[in-house]
Structures are given as C-alpha cells and as structure tokens.
Amino acid sequence: MESLLTLVVSKVEPKNVKEALTDEFWIEAMQKELDQFKRSEVWDLVPRLEVMNVIGTEWIFKNKSDEHGTVTRNKTRLVVSDGCKECLSKWLLE
C-alpha cells in the first residue's frame, strides 16, 4: 500500500523544463526554489541592458527517495548553466 506522501509527488524525473511544466508537482517544486531565492534576497530580476552579459541558468530535477526506494520529494535546483560559468567566474573576480 502506497503512503499518502507518495500521492503528492511525481515519480518521474523530467528530462527538461518543457516536461516539468506539464506536471503540477514539478511546477510546485520549481516555484519553491524561486521563492527561496526571493526570501534569501540573492538576486534581483532587472531589464537587460545592451552593455551587460546575461547569466544563463538551467533547472536540475531530482526525485528524493526514502530507505525503501519510495519517492518522497521532488527536488529542483536553478543553477548557472555550463556555458555561463566562465563568464560568471570572470565577473566575480573583477
């Protein structure tokens, strides 16, 4: 018998954002990650200026499981994309 907890998470990890946006549980997990950024005040979304580089991001999707292998949580992370890490490193050193 499945626990009630497994009924409120997605058992399938999406391969990309397009897939995640078709699943209400992954959308909720993504929103929690964005809310955490807002609470932590780690960024401000600003209009793009021609003289500024844009820092690219990508979503990482991972299911967390208990000791029995039952998915208990959908975890997302919004991270700097590989193509932007070098630019970000240079910017941080300036």
N, C-alpha and C positions, 0 to 999 in steps of 0.2 A: 504494500500500500504506500503510495506516494504521500509525502508530508504536504501540508498546506503551503509551506515555504516554497516548494518546487513549482507550485502553480502560479507564482508571481514573478518568475524569471523565465528568460528564454533559454532553451537548452542548446541552441545552435549559435555558434560564433559567426558573425557576419564577416565576409571577406573584404568589404569596403563600406564606405559611408552610404552609398546608394542602397545596399542591402539592409544596413542598420536602420535606415529611415523608413523601412516598411514594417518595423517591429516596435510596438509601443513600449516594450520593456527596455530595448536598447535606446530608444529616444529618451526615456526617463533617465537612464544611466548617463547618457551624454549631457542631459540638462543638469544633472547633479554635478558633473565635472565643471561645467561652465559656471554654475552657481558658486562652486568652491573658489574659482578664480575671482569672482566678484567679491565674495566675503573676505578673501585674503588680500584684496586690492593689489594684485600682482600685475595687472595690465589695464590699459585704457584703450578702447577702440576709437581711433581717430581717422578723419578723412585722409586719404593718400595724397601726398604731395609729389610732384614730379621729381624732386631732388632727393627723395627718400627711397630706400630699398624696403620691400615688403618681406616680412619674415613668414615663410611658408609653414604650414602646420599639417599634421596628419593625425588621424584617430587610430588608436590601438584598442582592439576589442579582445577581452579575455573572460572566459567563464571561470568562476571560483567554485571549487567543489569541497564537500566535506570528506571525512575519512572513508566514507562508503562510496565515494565517487558520484554522489548526487549533486547536481548543480545547485548552489545556494545563492549565488550572486552574479550579476552581470557587471563587470568592471570595465570602465573606459578610461583612457588617458589621452589628452590632447598634447602632442609633443611637437617640437620643431622638426620639420621634415629634413631628411638627409641632405638634400640639395642646399639647404639654408644654414647648416651647422657651421660651415667655414665662414660665411658672411657674418653670422652672429658672433663667432669667436673673435673675428677682427674688430667688430663693433665694440665688444666688451673690453677689449684691450686698449681702445683709444681713450 
